[in-house]
Amino acid sequence: MDASKQSGPGLRRDLGTLESYAILIGILVGAGIFRVTSDATAATGPSVILAHLVLAPIVLASSVAYLVFLSTPLGLLPGGEILHIENTLRSRRLTFLSAWLKLISYLGAGAYLADALAVNLLELFAPGWKHGAAAARLLALGTLVLFFAVHVVGVRWVGRLQLAMCLILAISLASLIIPGLFAIEPANYRPFFTHGAAGFGSALPPLFFAYAGFEALSQAAGEVRDSRTRLPRVFVFGILVTTAIFVAMSVVAFGVLPASELGATGVPMSRAAATYLPFGASALVTLGAVMAVATSLNATMLVPARLAWLMACEGHMPAAFARLHVTARTPVFGLSVSFVIMAALLLSGRLGLALGISVVALMLLYALHSVALILLPRRNPALYDQVTIRIPRWLQLAAAWISVLALGILVVLNFEGDLRRMLATSLVGRMQEFDLTSLELLLVWVALGLLLFRWSGRRPNT
């Protein structure tokens, strides 16, 4: 694709710097820190604090590949990251599988976030109410409808809503962190590692969910003004700010509440805040949790439709996905299909079928981008000559290798747990319970993707 031809008459560039920061920080400070903290706490206790410090450099190293390609003409396109893989690795099959797994990941994550948003809304407005699963799912479906409508109206409103929610989130985080620093009990940090090195290692892959999705902002590249200059800067500072928030929140949460209690609740930050804040202020933290998940859901909905738009322009998907609304310039068909799939996953109650591979698929995608960065000057010198960001080549290579090796270790740790489950349970039993491992789900979705790629290859390019 010719970026100069596609960026002008296509999507509308209505997002500025503040909206870009809001999208990046919003998708990171979302369900990850407010939801998966409980799971990570059960595995390793207060050493979750250290886990954030271990994961942050990996995320920063993985982001370098995105900084480089965003500074090229590919940074003008939503989904330019996929073209970065295709133009460098020269494999349409691998490119398609990358896009396919990313689509699956974000659709599953969208349904999961809608469910998490409903849980936090009920905690805010009806604490203690013994609601049924049907009521929670109906509320979650309503949130999907709301965000779908905003995305159809136009990306300008998506950015404005994201910015407003992030302001409320910032106030809530300040209410959680600043008073909490004066309520810390050092004894709550002991033992720091509740299950030793093995527990710490097993907590890293699920905790990576807090950082997964940092690249979602690149899907808005076709709608950000001066994206080649702004987005690389936003990536770096946004990830650093988010890491500082994660560490500060974890320090407070584990300092005011024992790890056993944090690991037993689905709303850990709200429960921690309730121990040292009066009712009204603790409700503000719960409101922050609502805003955190809502900003993450809002940013997540940006991705599938924009990626499908690019794939349709490349001839990998039906042409309907490439159509834009005449005035709003939004991919309404892609948004509609995304909404239907998210809603179906949500109402089915089987979020694990898609979400189970979300984190591992994104880790593999990040590693693949780093491999493309390593090979870029040799495999695609013309594109490398158009890189404008000033990062020394030795630093690019160091970051890429750190990313590949570290993400490889995380994937192995994740699959190690999968293999233990596969040995301890039967395949028939896991299928009956709709509880396949991430490794099995990955193989299933890859097989489906290959079938779709083969089918799309037989269609005439549209």
Secondary structure, DSSP 4 states (H G I P E B T S, - for coil): --HHHHTTTSS---B-HHHHHHHHHHHHSSHIIIIIHHHHHHHHGGGHHHHHHHHHHHHHHHHHHHHHHHTSGGGGSTTHHHHHHHHHH--HHHHHHHHHHHHHHHHHHHHHHHHHHHHHHHHHHSTT----HHHHHHHHHHHHHHHHHHHHH-HHHHHHHHHHHHHHHHHHHHHHHHHHTTS--GGGG-SS-SSHHHHHHHHHHHHGGGTTTGGGGGGGGGGBTTHHHHHHHHHHHHHHHHHHHHHHHHHHHHHHS-HHHHTT-S-HHHHHHTTTS-HHHHHHHHHHHHHHHHHHHHHHTHHHHHHHHHHHHTTSS-GGGG---TTT---HHHHHHHHHHHHHHHHHT-THHHHTTHHHHHHHHHHHHHHHHHHHHHH-HHHHTT--S---HHHHHHHHHHHHHHHHHHHHHHHHHHHHHHHHS-HHHHHHTT---HHHHHHHHHHHHHHHHHHHHHSPP-
